[in-house]
Amino acid sequence: MAIPRAFASLSLALLLVASPLCCMANFILYSGESLKSGEALHYASYTFIMQSDCNLVEYDNGNAIWASGTYGRGTHCYVILQSDGNLVIYDKNNNAVWASNTNVGQGNYVLILQKDRNVVIYGGALWATNTYKSTGVSGDMFIQSKATIFGALPANKTTAGAKAARIAMVVNK
């Protein structure tokens, strides 16, 4: 009788863990996922879009704040976060037209359009648009237990900021 109850508990736990990872957030790109021409990540007033002109652009309230500079370099382009940590734009013939040059080895990576408007590849912070804008909140993202604060600082901040905020473990460098 304990085996079925344990199995049900394990199944429920796996469902709860797996469900947030399945395309629920529209501001996250996981390893192996891509944005095709016209597709975008969104967070509040920020948009990170693979445009039909082959340019990958980040907008804040409709104003371009970062671009890959690949305007007109191809058609039907798409950007993919590869399993080696590299963010790459390919044209319709699968020719690479731009890369973040963050290929550091096979693993699980995630690109996040953050609430501070910075776009960051994690698996350790590897690359960022450096468009960080202060939200008025100390740090970026925190998980706090009774004894320990775990947090991720914006990619352009140092671990000294983590110590000042009493963060016990920094997710990125």
C-alpha distance (Angstrom), angle and dihedral (degrees) to the residues before:
residue distance angle dihedral
M1 . . .
A2 3.82 . .
I3 3.80 91.4 .
P4 3.85 95.8 61.6
R5 3.82 91.1 45.0
A6 3.81 90.9 48.9
F7 3.82 90.3 46.7
A8 3.81 91.2 50.9
S9 3.81 91.4 48.5
L10 3.80 91.6 48.5
S11 3.82 91.6 47.6
L12 3.79 91.5 50.6
A13 3.81 91.7 47.3
L14 3.82 91.4 50.4
L15 3.80 91.0 48.6
L16 3.79 91.9 51.4
V17 3.80 91.9 47.6
A18 3.82 95.7 45.1
S19 3.80 99.3 42.0
P20 3.82 96.9 69.2
L21 3.79 89.3 52.5
C22 3.76 94.5 57.8
C23 3.76 108.1 89.2
M24 3.82 96.2 -69.9
A25 3.80 96.4 125.8
N26 3.78 118.0 65.4
F27 3.81 92.9 -162.5
I28 3.83 97.6 60.8
L29 3.80 132.6 78.6
Y30 3.81 117.3 -169.3
S31 3.82 128.6 -155.8
G32 3.79 108.9 -70.8
E33 3.81 94.4 20.2
S34 3.78 123.0 115.9
L35 3.77 143.7 -168.1
K36 3.79 113.9 -133.2
S37 3.78 124.4 -154.0
G38 3.82 107.7 -58.0
E39 3.83 95.1 14.6
A40 3.78 120.9 118.6
L41 3.77 148.6 177.3
H42 3.81 115.4 -123.4
Y43 3.79 134.6 -162.3
A44 3.82 119.7 167.6
S45 3.84 105.8 -54.6
Y46 3.84 93.3 -14.7
T47 3.80 124.7 100.1
F48 3.82 128.1 -175.3
I49 3.81 105.3 -167.5
M50 3.80 138.9 177.7
Q51 3.79 98.3 -140.5
S52 3.80 125.5 -149.9
D53 3.84 89.1 -114.6
C54 3.86 88.7 65.2
N55 3.81 92.8 -106.8
L56 3.82 118.4 129.8
V57 3.81 105.7 -146.5
E58 3.78 137.8 178.8
Y59 3.80 117.1 -148.8
D60 3.80 131.9 -166.3
N61 3.82 110.5 -162.1
G62 3.81 90.0 -22.2
N63 3.82 94.5 -50.1
A64 3.81 116.5 117.5
I65 3.82 109.8 -123.0
W66 3.82 99.9 167.5
A67 3.81 135.8 15.0
S68 3.79 136.5 178.8
G69 3.82 90.6 -131.7
T70 3.80 92.4 -128.0
Y71 3.82 96.8 123.6
G72 3.81 109.6 152.0
R73 3.83 94.7 3.0
G74 3.81 92.3 121.5
T75 3.77 147.7 -27.2
H76 3.79 131.7 -104.1
C77 3.80 87.8 18.5
Y78 3.77 123.6 174.8
V79 3.78 134.8 -169.9
I80 3.79 121.9 -138.7
L81 3.77 133.4 -171.7
Q82 3.78 99.4 -137.4
S83 3.79 124.1 -147.9
D84 3.83 89.1 -111.1
G85 3.84 91.2 63.6
N86 3.81 95.0 -103.4
L87 3.81 119.5 132.0
V88 3.82 106.1 -148.5
I89 3.81 135.1 -178.9
Y90 3.81 114.1 -147.3
D91 3.80 128.9 -171.2
K92 3.82 123.3 -134.9
N93 3.85 90.1 -83.9
N94 3.82 90.5 54.8
N95 3.80 92.7 -109.7
A96 3.80 112.4 147.5
V97 3.82 110.4 -119.2
W98 3.83 98.9 172.9
A99 3.81 138.3 6.7
S100 3.80 137.2 -175.4
N101 3.83 87.8 -136.3
T102 3.78 91.7 -134.5
N103 3.81 97.4 128.5
V104 3.78 99.4 141.1
G105 3.79 101.7 152.7
Q106 3.77 141.8 -60.2
G107 3.77 114.1 -52.5
N108 3.76 146.4 105.5
Y109 3.78 114.1 -62.8
V110 3.76 134.3 174.0
L111 3.80 131.7 -159.7
I112 3.80 113.1 -151.3
L113 3.79 130.4 -168.8
Q114 3.79 94.7 -147.6
K115 3.78 130.7 -149.7
D116 3.83 88.1 -111.1
R117 3.88 86.5 60.5
N118 3.81 93.1 -113.2
V119 3.81 116.2 130.7
V120 3.80 109.7 -143.2
I121 3.80 136.3 178.6
Y122 3.80 110.4 -141.8
G123 3.74 131.6 -161.7
G124 3.73 79.3 107.7
A125 3.82 110.2 -23.9
L126 3.80 103.0 -70.5
W127 3.77 105.4 160.9
A128 3.78 138.4 4.6
T129 3.80 139.5 179.1
N130 3.83 87.8 -129.6
T131 3.78 90.3 -134.0
Y132 3.81 93.6 131.0
K133 3.78 113.1 158.8
S134 3.78 120.6 -173.0
T135 3.79 113.0 -111.4
G136 3.78 92.7 -166.4
V137 3.79 90.0 -109.9
S138 3.79 119.5 111.1
G139 3.80 107.7 -109.9
D140 3.75 125.3 -13.7
M141 3.76 115.3 -95.8
F142 3.80 129.2 7.3
I143 3.79 137.7 -174.7
Q144 3.79 112.6 -171.7
S145 3.77 128.6 -166.9
K146 3.79 122.8 -176.9
A147 3.80 92.3 -88.9
T148 3.79 107.8 21.8
I149 3.78 138.6 42.8
F150 3.80 115.5 -149.4
G151 3.77 117.6 -168.5
A152 3.75 150.4 163.0
L153 3.76 119.0 -136.5
P154 3.79 123.5 -155.1
A155 3.80 109.5 -82.4
N156 3.79 92.6 -110.4
K157 3.82 93.9 56.0
T158 3.80 126.7 88.7
T159 3.77 133.3 -128.0
A160 3.82 87.5 -105.4
G161 3.80 85.7 73.3
A162 3.78 88.8 53.6
K163 3.78 91.7 53.7
A164 3.80 90.6 49.3
A165 3.82 89.8 52.1
R166 3.85 91.3 46.6
I167 3.81 92.2 -117.8
A168 3.80 110.3 164.7
M169 3.80 97.5 -160.8
V170 3.79 127.7 24.1
V171 3.79 114.8 -151.5
N172 3.80 93.8 -154.6
K173 3.79 132.8 30.8
